[in-house]
Amino acid sequence: MDGWKVLCQGATEKVVLAIDFGVTGRPEAGFADLVSQLDGDFTVWESLPPPGGGVEALSGEDYVAHWLAGVHPAEESTVAVFGFCVGAVFAGRLAEAFVSETGRRPEIVLFDPETPDPKTLFRDFRGAVDRLSALLPDEKLTAAQAEGEEIYGRLRDYSPLCFELAELFGRTTKMAFDLAGLDPEIGAEVAGTFTSYVSYLRAANELGRPRSWSDAIAMSSFPLDEGSGIGRRMEFETDHGEILRTHAVAQAVRRILT
C-alpha cells in the first residue's frame, strides 16, 4: 500500500481514494475532517507523496504511477476518487488511468479544484515565509519577501519559478533556525516539506487540466470559471479552508456515494 494511508476502514470492500498534500498543523481542513462526518460503509485511503529529491526530481506521471502502483490491490473495489485543490488534477488523471486499466470509471469528486499557476505559487511562498516571522527579525523577513517578489517578477515559466522559490525558502529557513538557536534538523524538515509541496505543484502543473474533469462533480467555496471543463458544479457558502469540514458538503458527498 505504498503511497497511501488509511483514514478509515469501512465495513465493505468499497474504497475511496483521496488526493491532497496533507501536512500536520496546516490551517485548512483535510480529508480526515470530511471522513469523520460520512459514517459510510467504505474505506478511505489518502495519498502520501512519493519519496523524492528536489523540486524537479519527479514528473506528473511519476506521481500518478506511484499512487497507481500502491492501489492495485484495491483497483476493482475503488468507487470514487476525491481531490482537494491541486489534488483535483491528480484525481482526474488517476481516474483516467483506472479507465485505461480496468475499463471502468470511478466517481470523480473535486473540492475547490485548482490548476497551479505562478500567482498561487507565490502566494503560498509568501505564506510559508510569514510563518517564520517569530524566528526572523523584521528586516530579514522583509528581505526574503522582497527577494521572492523579484524572482516572481522575473520568472514566468513555472518550473524555474518553483526551483528558485524553494531554494530561497530553504535558505531563509536555515537562517531563521540559526538565528533562533533551534535544532537545524527541524529547520531542514520544514524546508524539505515546502520543497516536497512545490514538487507536487510543479508535477500537477506539468499534467495540466485532465480531460476527465468533464465527468467530475466539483464542490466549491467560490464560483468556478465557466471554462473549467468540469461536468457538474455545486457551490457552498463556506471558506476554502473549511470546505472539507463543512456539514453540507459531507451530506452531498454521502448522497453521491450511496
Secondary structure, 3 states (H helix, E strand, C coil): CCCEEEEECCCCCCEEEEECCCCCCCCCCCHHHHHCCCCCCCEEEEECCCCCCCCCCCCHHHHHHHHHHHHHHHHHHEEEEEEECCHHHHHHHHHHHHHHHHCCCCEEEEECCCCCCHHHHHHHHHHHHHCCCCCCCHHHHHHHHHHHHHHHHHCCCHHHHHHHHHHHHHHHHHHHHHHHCCCHHHHHHHHHHHHHHHHHHHHHHHHCCCHHHHHCEEEECCCCCHHHCCCEEEECCCCHHHHHHCHHHHHHHHHHHC
